[in-house]
């Protein structure tokens, strides 16, 4: 029902400018020319065949702008139509800057364990631990690995596993960093 009334109001406002352009006596030549061009370039909308609707449209088209506004308000209240915010046809509204919301950085779940340095006295223990940790290394390769620090021991470990590995190397005398 609400959409019918809205459509009737739209049709009434259109019918005034498209169907009855001759009803207004234009004093300005430019207005008369603009109205003639508008009526020739755009075909008039089809009118409903119901005489009751035609009568309502004729009565609405005879209303002043204030009366039409009062009619819309009355129809909205009687038919319980709620207001819907329509976008403005003017310039875009200026966005109000809000205080930036501090986002908590996501907690890392995957870590790389990097051996930064070690005590000279702990070198043999660290070489043995590296050889045991990486299965395909020989003792010579493990020694070269340890001597070329800083070097990544393991990549993509879960936090718990990375913490355990770090604790093991720290206990042996190494300096380990989680990345």
Secondary structure, 3 states (H helix, E strand, C coil): CHHHHHHHHHHHHHHHHHCCHHHCCCCCHHHHHHHHHHHHHCCCCCCCCCHHHHHHHHHHHCCCHHHHHHHHHHHHHHHCCCCCCCCCCCCCCCCCCCCCCCCCCCCCCEEEEEEEEECHHHHHHHHHHHHHHCCCCCHHHHHHHHHCCCEEEEEEEEHHHHHHHHHHHHHHCEEEEEC
